[in-house]
């Protein structure tokens, strides 16, 4: 049975050209599209006119960096079995694609993106994923995965050259999920804070994340006082007095 090369593109948002300085493992590479290249790609994938493709880029899932006029994405490729090999008709095996998604995207790429967000401020996300292959020289859509389109457009993820080595060490020495329950709970609250349409809920989630960090099993007087003050901060209503009062 012959093989078919399948391509993966995962589109990023809330980042800029500094993301190109990061070297990923397992064959993943970060590249960029111009707006023209991106529109052509989404036209082919969705079999839609140009204005519909542009809506996907700039509207539904804001992956377009207006300042740099670029779209950044993670790419990879892999071979799968050709389940039909008659009369030059090719069709890839979805089972092989699911294995790649599980072993490399779910276990490596997505945790790495979460670690980028944890390493430095900036809500870098991958809201759109596409799988395709070439049929008679033309890209042929296989499947796509769309995440939540509730994306906080806050500070972009931007990496200084001096931070790259520290980032690599952080990624190599940090494994998600965390073994310690309080640390994992803190991390989950931190992650959820980026996926809310309101401004109040992310603040509460971040306060919960802080409280989890300062609430280990072996509590001392200092951690008790910090946890208490964080609880007071979370519990106060900003509308009541306009000012938060936290006492030691």
BAFI-3210 file (N, C-alpha, C; in Angstrom, 3 decimals, decimal comma, padded with zeros to 6 digits):
// residues 248
n [1|2|3|4|5|6|7|8|9|10|11|12|13|14|15|16|17|18|19|20|21|22|23|24|25|26|27|28|29|30|31|32|33|34|35|36|37|38|39|40|41|42|43|44|45|46|47|48|49|50|51|52|53|54|55|56|57|58|59|60|61|62|63|64|65|66|67|68|69|70|71|72|73|74|75|76|77|78|79|80|81|82|83|84|85|86|87|88|89|90|91|92|93|94|95|96|97|98|99|100|101|102|103|104|105|106|107|108|109|110|111|112|113|114|115|116|117|118|119|120|121|122|123|124|125|126|127|128|129|130|131|132|133|134|135|136|137|138|139|140|141|142|143|144|145|146|147|148|149|150|151|152|153|154|155|156|157|158|159|160|161|162|163|164|165|166|167|168|169|170|171|172|173|174|175|176|177|178|179|180|181|182|183|184|185|186|187|188|189|190|191|192|193|194|195|196|197|198|199|200|201|202|203|204|205|206|207|208|209|210|211|212|213|214|215|216|217|218|219|220|221|222|223|224|225|226|227|228|229|230|231|232|233|234|235|236|237|238|239|240|241|242|243|244|245|246|247|248]
n.u [000,838|000,567|001,894|000,716|001,510|000,656|-000,225|000,094|-001,221|-001,156|-002,696|-001,691|-002,456|-002,318|000,466|003,750|006,398|008,573|008,089|009,054|011,635|011,759|012,658|011,117|010,433|010,171|009,690|008,089|007,640|007,767|006,236|005,372|002,600|001,747|-001,000|-002,216|-001,319|-002,472|-005,233|-005,585|-004,988|-007,074|-009,235|-008,934|-009,091|-011,668|-013,240|-014,347|-015,282|-013,044|-013,698|-015,003|-012,981|-011,275|-012,814|-012,630|-009,944|-009,614|-011,851|-013,709|-011,789|-009,276|-006,481|-004,824|-002,114|-002,285|-000,496|001,993|001,170|000,946|000,424|000,863|001,972|002,130|003,761|003,808|004,510|003,568|003,518|000,854|-001,190|-002,403|-005,631|-007,093|-006,092|-006,466|-006,811|-005,315|-006,410|-006,333|-006,670|-006,369|-005,699|-007,735|-007,280|-004,493|-004,012|-005,329|-003,704|-001,298|-002,210|-002,820|-000,338|001,575|000,522|-001,372|000,089|002,557|002,743|000,532|000,791|003,305|002,740|001,103|003,044|004,623|002,912|002,780|005,382|005,849|004,125|001,232|-001,260|-000,874|-002,258|-003,639|-005,993|-006,967|-006,733|-005,501|-005,641|-004,326|-003,802|-002,038|-003,686|-003,468|-001,652|-002,903|-003,835|-005,785|-008,434|-008,640|-009,428|-010,435|-009,839|-011,444|-010,957|-012,069|-013,578|-013,477|-011,288|-009,061|-007,970|-005,314|-002,144|000,406|002,280|005,648|008,979|012,153|015,510|017,385|015,948|015,492|017,114|016,522|013,824|013,890|015,082|013,128|010,957|012,026|012,355|009,860|006,875|003,644|000,577|001,021|002,475|001,987|-000,950|-002,015|-000,503|-001,194|-003,920|-003,730|-002,511|-004,508|-006,556|-005,268|-005,028|-007,769|-008,457|-007,887|-009,887|-012,444|-015,298|-015,742|-014,439|-014,292|-014,429|-011,923|-010,175|-010,983|-010,402|-007,614|-006,958|-007,795|-005,939|-003,566|-004,125|-004,168|-001,513|-000,326|-001,204|-000,240|000,056|001,440|000,943|002,246|002,597|003,079|002,221|-000,453|-001,304|-000,878|-002,628|-005,016|-005,182|-005,323|-007,757|-009,428|-009,068|-010,211|-012,808|-013,801|-015,936|-015,576|-017,295|-018,507|-016,893|-015,022|-012,322|-009,817|-009,120|-006,546|-005,219|-002,399]
n.v [-001,188|002,210|005,452|008,632|012,046|014,108|017,375|019,653|022,615|024,956|027,738|030,800|033,237|036,514|037,132|038,020|038,799|037,892|035,345|033,699|033,152|030,973|027,636|024,651|021,216|017,780|018,044|020,289|023,575|027,148|029,519|032,220|033,844|036,092|038,418|037,952|035,369|033,935|034,339|033,004|030,401|029,810|030,079|027,846|025,770|026,047|026,233|028,716|032,157|035,045|037,109|035,746|034,068|036,019|036,954|034,838|035,036|037,650|038,159|036,047|034,371|035,962|035,987|037,581|039,765|043,022|045,156|044,168|042,991|040,219|036,640|034,159|030,795|027,317|024,611|021,258|017,965|014,660|011,139|009,065|006,128|005,195|004,681|004,143|003,129|003,037|003,606|005,924|007,340|008,891|008,656|009,657|007,900|008,336|007,387|007,309|010,039|010,798|009,523|010,954|013,473|012,953|012,040|013,992|016,642|017,028|016,034|017,300|019,856|021,583|021,661|022,933|025,465|026,381|026,555|028,593|030,737|030,695|031,243|033,893|037,058|037,535|036,459|034,028|031,867|028,950|028,880|027,737|024,824|022,936|020,154|018,795|017,506|016,951|016,748|015,761|017,831|019,967|021,577|019,724|019,737|018,008|017,840|020,106|021,803|023,772|025,959|027,654|030,763|032,796|034,899|036,611|039,700|040,760|041,863|041,152|038,133|038,429|037,887|038,447|038,317|037,714|036,153|033,668|031,354|030,944|030,384|027,902|026,281|026,435|025,157|022,575|021,739|021,748|020,110|019,443|017,874|019,355|017,617|018,195|018,906|021,410|023,172|022,413|023,045|025,794|026,415|025,606|027,426|029,747|029,248|029,136|031,759|033,117|032,633|033,906|035,961|038,200|040,820|040,677|037,986|036,728|038,091|037,147|034,431|034,513|035,418|033,233|031,448|032,524|032,214|029,459|028,885|029,897|028,275|025,726|022,248|022,044|024,409|027,453|030,244|032,501|031,759|031,346|033,937|035,219|033,780|034,398|037,182|037,249|035,962|037,838|039,915|038,808|038,576|041,161|043,793|045,724|047,635|048,575|050,253|051,239|050,954|048,584|047,112|045,740|044,095|043,290]
n.w [000,000|-000,861|000,187|001,444|001,631|004,266|005,271|007,980|009,277|011,786|012,954|014,459|016,991|018,540|018,568|017,263|014,884|016,340|017,142|015,226|015,851|017,462|017,833|017,240|018,234|016,962|014,218|013,786|012,534|012,581|010,593|008,283|006,640|004,000|003,691|001,242|000,556|002,657|002,258|-000,196|000,643|002,521|000,835|-000,835|001,075|002,111|-000,087|-000,850|-001,655|-001,965|-000,091|001,934|002,850|003,866|005,985|007,783|008,483|009,568|011,067|012,337|013,599|014,889|013,460|012,075|011,982|012,089|012,213|011,352|009,065|008,630|008,932|011,266|011,602|012,595|011,138|009,772|008,511|007,500|006,758|005,614|005,321|002,112|001,500|-000,716|-003,782|-006,550|-010,015|-009,901|-007,836|-004,768|-001,257|002,033|005,122|007,882|010,394|010,775|010,810|013,135|014,991|014,702|015,522|018,212|019,296|018,687|018,315|020,412|022,623|022,466|020,894|021,666|024,576|024,586|023,514|025,563|027,556|026,522|026,899|029,630|030,290|029,544|029,392|027,308|025,176|023,469|021,122|019,425|017,412|015,044|013,099|010,416|008,210|005,260|001,909|-001,203|-004,209|-007,386|-007,656|-006,431|-003,396|-001,154|000,995|004,075|006,840|009,443|012,541|014,842|017,440|020,439|019,662|021,396|022,221|024,082|023,177|024,094|025,344|022,995|022,515|022,828|022,201|023,448|022,148|024,104|025,816|024,805|025,335|028,047|027,784|026,375|028,331|030,278|029,006|028,638|031,272|032,400|032,877|031,728|032,551|035,871|038,608|041,305|043,023|043,845|042,317|039,723|039,761|040,049|037,608|035,773|036,363|035,595|032,807|032,045|032,400|030,099|028,308|028,292|027,742|029,270|031,458|034,168|035,092|034,210|035,950|038,473|038,151|037,906|040,433|041,921|040,946|042,013|044,743|044,962|044,526|046,826|048,805|049,918|051,037|053,502|055,483|056,589|058,863|057,268|054,651|055,242|055,887|053,437|051,771|053,019|052,606|049,819|049,473|050,646|048,835|046,526|047,400|047,836|046,656|043,888|043,063|045,285|046,969|045,283|045,663|046,420|049,533|051,170|053,844|055,870]
ca.u [000,000|001,375|001,770|000,345|002,014|-000,367|000,344|-000,615|-000,991|-001,850|-002,580|-001,480|-002,928|-001,686|001,929|004,346|007,492|009,567|007,765|009,832|012,944|011,650|012,823|010,315|010,884|009,263|009,386|007,262|008,320|006,905|006,429|004,393|001,917|001,210|-002,465|-002,573|-001,088|-003,447|-006,543|-005,572|-005,032|-008,409|-010,140|-008,808|-009,541|-013,112|-013,930|-015,153|-014,708|-012,007|-014,202|-015,292|-011,685|-010,766|-013,597|-012,038|-008,637|-009,654|-013,068|-014,108|-010,617|-008,362|-005,097|-004,080|-001,386|-002,488|000,683|003,038|000,528|001,368|-000,272|001,888|001,412|003,024|003,542|004,467|003,993|003,786|002,965|-000,211|-001,525|-003,372|-006,636|-007,585|-004,949|-006,885|-007,060|-004,616|-007,229|-005,709|-007,445|-005,575|-006,332|-008,002|-006,726|-003,117|-004,071|-005,692|-002,519|-000,398|-002,817|-002,701|001,048|002,451|-000,142|-001,945|001,088|003,744|002,589|-000,371|001,438|004,393|002,119|000,695|004,242|005,003|002,016|003,139|006,723|005,837|002,798|000,803|-002,203|-000,639|-003,195|-003,707|-007,435|-007,332|-005,834|-005,907|-004,940|-004,624|-002,806|-002,079|-004,366|-003,171|-000,914|-003,721|-004,140|-007,114|-008,792|-009,025|-010,224|-009,928|-010,284|-011,594|-011,096|-012,957|-013,278|-013,402|-009,851|-008,755|-006,975|-004,503|-000,759|000,963|003,461|006,836|010,139|013,453|016,571|018,040|015,064|015,286|017,753|015,721|012,589|014,166|015,287|011,812|010,165|012,632|012,253|008,484|005,965|002,213|000,099|001,905|002,171|001,424|-002,341|-002,244|000,138|-002,012|-005,143|-003,345|-002,265|-005,790|-007,237|-004,532|-005,406|-009,166|-008,606|-007,716|-010,981|-013,693|-015,665|-015,868|-013,209|-014,318|-014,146|-010,476|-009,542|-011,286|-009,655|-006,208|-006,848|-007,869|-004,639|-002,614|-004,442|-003,739|-000,054|000,076|-001,998|000,267|-000,441|002,073|000,764|002,859|001,918|003,195|001,323|-001,815|-001,603|-000,969|-003,859|-006,134|-005,254|-005,809|-009,181|-010,089|-009,032|-011,198|-014,153|-014,259|-016,678|-014,995|-018,367|-018,967|-016,121|-014,155|-010,922|-009,572|-008,363|-005,934|-004,381|-001,528]
ca.v [000,000|003,420|006,468|009,993|013,054|015,004|018,598|020,264|024,033|025,452|029,193|031,424|034,601|037,242|037,062|038,816|038,156|037,283|033,927|032,981|032,830|029,777|026,344|023,595|019,845|016,834|018,440|021,486|024,818|028,323|030,344|033,299|034,100|037,418|038,365|037,358|033,919|033,371|034,334|031,900|029,129|029,579|029,876|026,455|024,868|026,143|026,389|029,923|033,331|035,757|037,873|034,790|033,665|037,140|036,991|033,846|035,521|038,910|038,324|034,939|033,976|037,062|035,523|038,533|040,828|044,187|046,009|043,552|042,472|038,827|035,576|033,214|029,454|026,183|023,632|019,965|017,019|013,262|010,228|008,174|005,094|005,495|003,620|003,830|003,268|002,544|004,651|007,130|008,064|008,779|009,126|009,337|007,212|009,233|006,782|007,784|011,460|010,853|009,130|012,111|014,510|012,556|011,860|015,141|017,936|017,075|015,760|018,176|021,221|022,389|021,985|023,884|026,782|026,766|026,934|029,916|031,691|030,694|031,800|035,347|037,599|037,480|035,351|033,292|030,733|028,297|028,630|027,060|023,754|022,363|019,017|018,709|016,818|017,422|015,855|016,269|019,080|021,021|021,266|019,163|019,766|016,746|018,190|021,240|021,864|025,158|026,120|028,726|032,066|033,776|035,103|037,921|040,435|041,518|042,039|040,103|037,412|038,943|037,263|039,068|037,347|037,346|035,280|032,400|030,248|030,718|029,740|026,502|025,592|026,364|024,125|021,268|021,389|021,891|019,117|019,633|018,537|019,347|016,532|018,759|019,257|022,848|023,829|022,144|023,835|027,172|026,502|025,514|028,708|030,675|028,966|029,506|033,215|033,645|032,201|034,448|037,196|039,306|041,284|040,374|036,575|036,457|038,604|036,212|033,199|034,756|035,477|031,838|030,854|032,990|031,618|028,058|028,864|030,212|027,453|024,349|021,373|022,413|025,838|028,174|031,497|033,419|031,337|031,575|035,355|035,555|033,187|035,169|038,465|037,011|035,665|039,126|040,652|038,215|038,739|042,538|044,255|046,984|048,624|049,063|051,394|051,742|050,697|047,347|047,296|044,489|044,308|042,170]
ca.w [000,000|-000,987|001,228|001,064|002,569|004,812|005,816|009,099|009,548|012,972|012,875|015,763|017,195|019,641|018,540|016,189|014,160|017,235|017,303|014,221|016,419|018,296|017,156|017,846|018,018|016,296|012,847|013,708|012,196|012,597|009,403|008,145|005,380|003,722|003,641|-000,047|000,658|003,586|001,597|-001,173|001,370|003,073|-000,303|-001,249|002,125|002,325|-001,371|-000,650|-002,326|-001,228|001,054|003,008|003,392|004,655|007,222|008,684|008,930|010,313|011,846|013,212|014,389|014,550|013,356|011,259|012,663|011,225|012,214|010,525|007,850|008,533|009,661|011,713|011,750|012,824|010,073|009,852|007,521|007,853|005,766|006,066|004,335|001,066|001,637|-002,053|-004,683|-007,859|-011,008|-009,444|-006,857|-003,452|-000,104|003,219|006,239|009,002|011,612|010,897|011,163|014,547|015,760|014,685|016,361|019,615|019,739|018,455|018,537|021,761|023,660|022,394|020,405|022,487|025,855|024,373|023,387|026,920|028,287|026,037|027,569|031,048|030,420|029,391|029,123|025,914|025,005|022,233|020,995|018,122|017,284|013,801|012,661|009,132|007,618|003,839|001,087|-002,580|-005,146|-008,723|-007,534|-005,813|-001,997|-000,933|002,413|004,724|008,016|010,205|013,931|015,263|018,874|020,859|019,071|022,483|022,397|024,640|022,405|025,031|024,914|022,153|022,965|022,155|022,834|023,204|021,847|025,363|026,581|024,104|026,059|029,255|027,346|026,080|029,614|030,930|028,325|028,902|032,693|032,870|032,290|031,948|033,773|037,023|039,546|042,534|042,758|043,995|041,184|038,545|039,904|039,756|036,167|035,077|036,541|034,744|031,428|031,835|032,430|028,751|027,439|028,819|027,037|030,216|032,080|035,596|035,337|034,165|037,164|039,551|037,895|038,220|041,892|042,360|040,608|043,026|046,036|044,912|044,646|048,195|049,715|049,883|052,100|054,770|055,601|057,691|059,167|056,146|053,570|055,714|055,774|052,010|051,272|053,579|051,928|048,465|049,588|050,886|047,580|045,627|047,935|047,876|045,491|043,452|042,876|046,573|047,438|044,238|045,991|047,160|050,771|051,587|055,038|056,234]
c.u [000,883|001,092|001,370|000,922|000,873|000,330|-000,548|-000,217|-001,822|-001,633|-002,599|-002,086|-002,255|-000,178|002,438|005,571|008,537|009,308|008,576|011,202|012,937|011,785|012,058|010,897|009,851|008,822|008,529|008,125|007,304|007,247|005,338|003,820|001,715|-000,311|-002,925|-002,421|-002,132|-004,838|-006,624|-005,675|-006,444|-009,477|-010,127|-009,370|-011,056|-013,930|-014,890|-014,517|-013,749|-012,536|-014,557|-013,999|-011,118|-011,517|-013,042|-010,752|-008,767|-010,858|-013,327|-012,978|-009,490|-006,893|-004,216|-003,429|-001,422|-001,233|001,769|002,512|000,963|000,423|000,784|001,255|002,524|002,723|004,304|003,907|004,348|003,118|001,906|-000,483|-002,562|-004,412|-007,292|-006,466|-005,275|-007,183|-006,483|-005,442|-006,663|-006,628|-006,715|-006,388|-006,502|-007,420|-005,304|-003,060|-004,412|-004,509|-001,530|-000,920|-002,619|-001,248|001,905|001,786|-000,649|-000,885|002,283|003,397|001,708|000,188|002,575|003,850|001,643|001,901|004,790|004,198|002,342|004,497|006,708|004,437|002,506|-000,051|-002,022|-001,513|-003,088|-005,171|-007,846|-006,275|-006,377|-005,009|-005,327|-003,535|-002,931|-002,680|-004,216|-002,515|-001,661|-003,999|-005,585|-007,374|-009,162|-009,937|-009,633|-010,553|-010,315|-011,807|-012,081|-012,565|-013,359|-011,931|-009,621|-007,646|-006,213|-003,084|-000,259|002,127|004,643|008,064|011,413|014,488|017,256|017,218|014,957|015,887|016,986|014,412|012,811|014,372|013,965|010,959|010,701|012,414|010,840|007,587|004,528|001,501|001,108|001,489|001,522|000,036|-002,580|-001,646|-000,665|-003,312|-004,871|-003,154|-003,575|-006,583|-006,594|-004,928|-006,831|-009,353|-008,493|-008,900|-012,327|-014,018|-015,738|-014,498|-013,129|-013,898|-012,654|-009,754|-009,766|-010,508|-008,175|-005,987|-006,934|-006,548|-003,587|-002,864|-004,027|-002,232|000,400|-000,732|-001,525|-000,241|000,142|002,040|001,507|002,123|001,938|002,238|-000,131|-002,205|-001,759|-002,271|-005,064|-006,282|-005,740|-007,296|-009,980|-010,156|-010,080|-012,613|-014,667|-014,922|-016,131|-016,048|-018,803|-018,206|-015,204|-012,683|-010,821|-008,740|-007,845|-004,998|-003,568|-001,899]
c.v [001,251|004,395|007,813|010,947|013,994|016,181|019,127|021,727|024,414|026,950|029,816|032,818|035,185|037,029|037,906|038,092|037,525|035,800|033,081|032,569|031,557|028,526|025,277|022,227|019,053|017,300|019,678|022,710|025,960|029,187|031,406|033,324|035,603|037,291|037,707|035,838|033,266|033,295|033,200|030,546|028,836|029,466|028,426|025,501|024,867|026,184|027,578|031,080|034,086|036,464|036,958|034,302|034,766|037,255|036,000|034,374|036,689|039,033|037,208|034,517|034,955|036,653|036,501|039,606|042,060|045,051|045,464|043,027|041,029|037,918|034,532|031,850|028,440|025,147|022,347|019,100|015,608|012,396|009,327|007,155|005,604|004,377|003,286|004,109|002,681|003,730|005,996|007,961|007,812|009,334|008,704|008,647|008,177|008,689|007,270|009,254|011,616|010,482|010,289|013,216|014,190|012,590|013,119|016,497|018,050|016,922|016,701|019,628|022,078|022,659|022,996|025,304|027,280|027,215|028,283|030,986|031,801|031,351|033,326|035,806|037,612|036,257|034,666|032,045|030,143|027,917|027,855|026,031|023,138|021,190|018,957|017,905|017,347|016,349|016,456|017,645|020,214|020,640|020,839|019,076|018,376|017,039|019,429|021,217|023,326|025,203|027,217|030,019|033,181|033,928|036,519|038,585|041,360|041,606|040,850|039,407|037,887|038,481|037,998|037,971|036,839|036,356|033,878|031,222|029,918|030,015|028,265|025,699|025,411|025,253|022,731|020,807|021,449|020,911|019,416|018,313|018,419|018,248|017,065|019,331|020,758|023,625|023,621|022,930|025,303|027,374|026,465|026,807|029,776|030,495|029,429|031,015|033,836|033,355|032,632|035,746|038,406|039,710|040,883|038,935|036,244|036,946|037,640|034,911|033,366|034,857|034,069|031,128|031,254|032,326|030,157|027,942|029,059|029,432|026,010|023,544|021,750|023,927|026,382|029,472|032,444|033,046|031,531|033,032|035,774|035,027|033,977|036,502|038,323|036,710|036,943|039,932|040,129|038,547|040,154|042,939|045,611|048,069|049,238|050,298|051,970|051,433|049,388|047,664|045,925|044,782|043,073|041,647]
c.w [000,000|000,151|000,623|002,100|002,962|005,475|006,938|009,204|010,776|013,078|014,269|015,801|018,425|019,710|017,380|015,635|015,067|017,444|016,325|014,738|017,260|017,433|017,917|017,513|017,216|014,908|012,698|013,408|012,209|011,391|009,331|006,731|005,229|003,675|002,337|-000,004|001,558|002,963|000,586|-000,482|001,867|001,984|-000,736|-000,207|002,279|001,064|-001,297|-001,411|-001,402|000,013|002,223|003,662|004,281|005,978|008,248|009,292|009,899|011,234|012,839|014,147|014,058|014,534|012,582|012,125|011,750|011,130|011,296|009,191|007,568|009,310|010,001|011,976|011,998|011,751|010,365|008,734|007,958|006,810|006,385|004,957|003,346|001,063|000,296|-003,040|-006,061|-008,775|-010,569|-008,459|-005,462|-002,371|001,163|004,299|007,408|010,303|011,843|011,300|012,638|015,434|015,825|015,600|017,845|020,090|019,624|018,703|019,962|022,841|023,627|022,051|021,313|023,886|025,701|024,228|024,744|027,740|027,810|026,762|029,059|031,268|030,398|029,023|027,626|025,676|023,660|022,211|019,590|017,871|016,039|013,416|011,372|008,752|006,147|003,134|-000,335|-003,484|-006,537|-008,661|-006,866|-004,368|-001,824|000,564|002,917|005,904|008,657|011,598|014,339|016,764|019,191|020,169|020,102|022,837|022,904|023,822|023,345|024,493|024,103|022,850|022,146|022,905|022,450|022,925|023,110|026,180|025,995|024,857|027,335|028,912|027,088|027,368|030,335|030,325|028,645|030,334|033,242|032,128|032,702|031,678|034,914|037,989|040,822|042,247|042,832|042,825|039,908|038,584|039,579|038,252|035,377|035,191|035,664|033,275|031,132|031,763|031,046|027,828|027,993|028,099|027,957|030,744|033,546|035,872|035,220|035,415|038,330|039,386|038,224|039,726|042,497|042,090|041,632|044,365|046,084|045,088|046,087|049,220|049,650|051,063|053,458|054,929|056,812|057,904|057,972|055,027|053,971|055,543|054,321|051,428|051,758|052,850|050,487|048,465|049,830|049,596|046,611|046,089|047,954|046,576|045,089|043,289|044,194|047,018|046,398|044,463|046,727|048,397|051,200|052,741|055,338|057,592]
res [x|x|x|x|x|x|x|x|x|x|x|x|x|x|x|x|x|x|x|x|x|x|x|x|x|x|x|x|x|x|x|x|x|x|x|x|x|x|x|x|x|x|x|x|x|x|x|x|x|x|x|x|x|x|x|x|x|x|x|x|x|x|x|x|x|x|x|x|x|x|x|x|x|x|x|x|x|x|x|x|x|x|x|x|x|x|x|x|x|x|x|x|x|x|x|x|x|x|x|x|x|x|x|x|x|x|x|x|x|x|x|x|x|x|x|x|x|x|x|x|x|x|x|x|x|x|x|x|x|x|x|x|x|x|x|x|x|x|x|x|x|x|x|x|x|x|x|x|x|x|x|x|x|x|x|x|x|x|x|x|x|x|x|x|x|x|x|x|x|x|x|x|x|x|x|x|x|x|x|x|x|x|x|x|x|x|x|x|x|x|x|x|x|x|x|x|x|x|x|x|x|x|x|x|x|x|x|x|x|x|x|x|x|x|x|x|x|x|x|x|x|x|x|x|x|x|x|x|x|x|x|x|x|x|x|x|x|x|x|x|x|x|x|x|x|x|x|x]
***
